[in-house]
Amino acid sequence: MLHIKPGLGPEFEAAFVHASKLIAAAPGYLGHELQRCLEHDDKYLLLVRWTSVEAHEQGFRQSADYLEWKQSLHHFYQPFPTVEHFSRVYPPPPG
């Protein structure tokens, strides 16, 4: 869950389009989506799919692209989001 500083939603969304290219180029990246809350304009849900936690934590988060991601987006957050990792329960993952 991302909470954006009030009134900065459109600016955040524009910056996110650029930042999306950075994360999409990371090894182990499978896909992502950003959704804006209908009840609260400054609240977003970001779901990123990775092949593994390591692909995110050791791959993307330790890359030069992450530094650019951080510079592009982190100043919008209030408070800074908690990052958590989940595994799909339903529908069951393929294979």
N, C-alpha and C positions, 0 to 999 in steps of 0.2 A: 504494500500500500504506500503510495506516495502522496504526501500532503505538500502542496505548492503554496508559496507565499501568496496571500490574497491579491487577486487582480492580475497575476502573471501567467494565467493559463494559456492564452494565445501565444505569448512569447516562449513559454516552456514547450508547447506543442511544436512550434517552428524549430526550436533547438533540437528537439527530440528526433525530428526527421533527419537532421544531419547526423546525430549521434547513432541513430539506428544503423547506418552504414558501417560504423566502427564495430559494433557488436556482431553484426551479421557476418563480418569477415573473420571472426575468431574461430580457431579450430575447436571442434566439438559443439558448435552452435547448431541448433536444430530449428529455431524459429522463435518469434516473440510477438506479443500484441500489447498495446496500450489502450486502456479504456478509461473514459472520463465518467465519474459518478454523476448520475442524473439528479440526485438530490443536493449535491455539494460541488459546485463548479471547480473548486480548488483541490479536489481529491481524485486521484487516479489509481488504477490497478495496473501494474506491470507484471506480466507473466513471460518469463524467458525459459525456453526449453533447451537443455543441454544434454549431451551424451552422458555426462557424469558431473558430480560436484567438483571433481578435480579440474575438469575442463573450464569451469567457471572460476574457481578459487585460485588454482595455480596457473591456468592458461590465461584467460582474459584479464583477470584482476592483477596480474603481474606483467602485463604487456604495456607497450607504449600507447596502444590504442585506448587502453583503460585510462591513462593519464589525460588523454584528450576528451574521453567520455566524461570524466570527472570535471574537467575544466568547463565543458559545455553545459552540464546539467546540475551539478551539486549545489550551486548557489541559489537554485530555485526552491530547494527543500526546506520546510519548516514544520516539524522537526525533521532531522535526518532520519531516513527510513531504516528499519531493521530488515536485513536481508535474511530470508529463510529459504530452505530447500525442501521440496516436496516430491513425492513419487506418486504417479497416477494409480488410482485404485479402480476407477470406473470411467469409461469402459476399460477393460483390461488392456495393458500394453500389448502390441503385436509380438508374436513369437513366444 
